[in-house]
Amino acid sequence: MLRGIQTPITHDALEFYAAPSVGLAVFPDDGADAATIFKYADTAMYQARASGNGGVATYTPAMSSRLRTWLELEARLRRAVHNELLTLVFQPKFRLSDNKLVGVEALLRWCDADYGDILLHALWRLRKTAA
């Protein structure tokens, strides 16, 4: 089934690809009712998606723990943004061979009471502009 879905579809001389992500949960090992099985299969599907390029993942109890930790961290980050607890810092990037400034890194710092220092960053390259 996955191979069939992953086969490219051609339309108007363009090829389109799908990368399906499939999550599996087993009845009754993973849950005794349909709602629990669907919830755990969904959790496994997000694990398959996070691994990149689609694929299949089978539910394990550790997945729920990781998902809960991720959701808790996301909620903390939203509160930190709302309470303006993030600090923006710029850091230059130099080429060592000639000490030329080649970019700048923007670091968004956040100190969480439980997780400690957390950095969110993006890198920008400097571009020459015509004067």
C-alpha positions as CSV (number, residue, x, y, z in Angstrom):
1,M,0.0,0.0,0.0
2,L,2.8,2.4,0.9
3,R,4.6,1.7,-2.4
4,G,1.5,2.5,-4.3
5,I,1.0,5.8,-2.5
6,Q,4.6,6.7,-2.9
7,T,4.5,6.2,-6.7
8,P,4.7,9.6,-8.3
9,I,1.6,10.9,-10.1
10,T,2.2,12.8,-13.4
11,H,0.0,15.7,-14.3
12,D,0.8,18.4,-16.9
13,A,4.3,17.0,-17.3
14,L,4.9,17.5,-13.6
15,E,5.5,14.7,-11.1
16,F,3.9,14.9,-7.7
17,Y,5.1,12.8,-4.8
18,A,3.4,11.8,-1.5
19,A,5.2,10.8,1.6
20,P,2.6,9.0,3.8
21,S,3.0,8.7,7.5
22,V,1.2,5.7,9.1
23,G,0.7,5.1,12.8
24,L,-0.2,1.7,14.1
25,A,-1.8,0.7,17.5
26,V,-2.7,-2.9,18.3
27,F,-6.0,-4.0,19.9
28,P,-6.2,-5.0,22.8
29,D,-2.5,-4.6,23.7
30,D,-2.5,-0.8,23.3
31,G,-6.0,-0.1,24.3
32,A,-9.4,-1.7,25.1
33,D,-11.6,0.7,23.1
34,A,-11.7,2.3,19.7
35,A,-11.0,5.9,21.0
36,T,-7.8,4.8,22.8
37,I,-6.6,2.8,19.8
38,F,-7.2,5.8,17.4
39,K,-5.5,8.2,19.9
40,Y,-2.4,5.9,20.1
41,A,-2.4,5.3,16.3
42,D,-2.5,9.1,15.8
43,T,0.4,9.5,18.3
44,A,2.4,6.9,16.3
45,M,1.6,8.6,13.0
46,Y,3.1,11.9,14.3
47,Q,6.2,9.9,15.3
48,A,6.4,8.5,11.8
49,R,6.0,12.0,10.3
50,A,8.7,13.4,12.6
51,S,11.2,10.8,11.4
52,G,11.0,12.4,7.9
53,N,10.0,11.1,4.5
54,G,6.9,9.4,5.9
55,G,6.9,5.8,6.9
56,V,5.3,3.6,9.5
57,A,5.6,3.7,13.3
58,T,4.0,1.4,15.8
59,Y,2.8,2.9,19.1
60,T,4.9,2.4,22.2
61,P,4.1,3.9,25.7
62,A,7.3,6.0,25.4
63,M,5.6,7.9,22.6
64,S,2.9,9.2,24.9
65,S,5.6,10.4,27.3
66,R,7.6,12.2,24.7
67,L,4.4,13.8,23.2
68,R,3.3,15.0,26.7
69,T,6.8,16.5,27.3
70,W,6.7,18.2,23.9
71,L,3.2,19.6,24.5
72,E,4.2,20.8,28.0
73,L,7.2,22.6,26.6
74,E,5.1,24.2,23.8
75,A,2.6,25.5,26.4
76,R,5.5,26.9,28.5
77,L,6.9,28.6,25.4
78,R,3.6,30.2,24.6
79,R,3.4,31.6,28.1
80,A,6.9,32.8,27.9
81,V,6.1,34.7,24.6
82,H,2.9,36.1,26.2
83,N,4.8,37.2,29.3
84,E,7.7,38.7,27.2
85,L,10.3,36.4,28.8
86,L,12.4,36.0,25.6
87,T,15.6,37.9,24.9
88,L,16.9,38.6,21.4
89,V,20.7,38.5,21.0
90,F,22.7,39.0,17.8
91,Q,26.0,37.2,17.3
92,P,28.3,38.0,14.3
93,K,29.8,35.2,12.3
94,F,33.3,35.7,10.9
95,R,35.3,33.6,8.3
96,L,38.5,32.6,10.1
97,S,40.7,32.8,7.0
98,D,40.4,36.6,6.5
99,N,38.3,37.6,9.6
100,K,35.5,38.8,7.2
101,L,32.0,39.2,8.6
102,V,29.9,36.6,6.6
103,G,26.7,36.4,8.5
104,V,24.9,37.1,11.7
105,E,23.0,34.7,14.0
106,A,19.9,35.8,15.8
107,L,19.5,34.0,19.1
108,L,16.3,34.0,21.0
109,R,17.1,33.1,24.6
110,W,14.6,31.8,27.1
111,C,15.4,30.7,30.6
112,D,12.7,28.3,31.8
113,A,12.5,27.4,35.5
114,D,12.4,23.7,34.9
115,Y,14.2,23.2,31.5
116,G,16.9,25.9,32.1
117,D,18.4,27.9,29.2
118,I,16.7,27.3,25.9
119,L,18.0,28.8,22.6
120,L,16.0,29.4,19.4
121,H,18.1,30.6,16.6
122,A,18.1,31.6,12.9
123,L,21.1,32.3,10.7
124,W,21.2,35.1,8.1
125,R,23.8,35.5,5.5
126,L,25.0,39.0,4.6
127,R,24.4,39.9,0.9
128,K,26.4,42.4,-1.1
129,T,24.1,45.1,-2.4
130,A,24.8,47.2,-5.5
131,A,25.7,50.8,-4.4
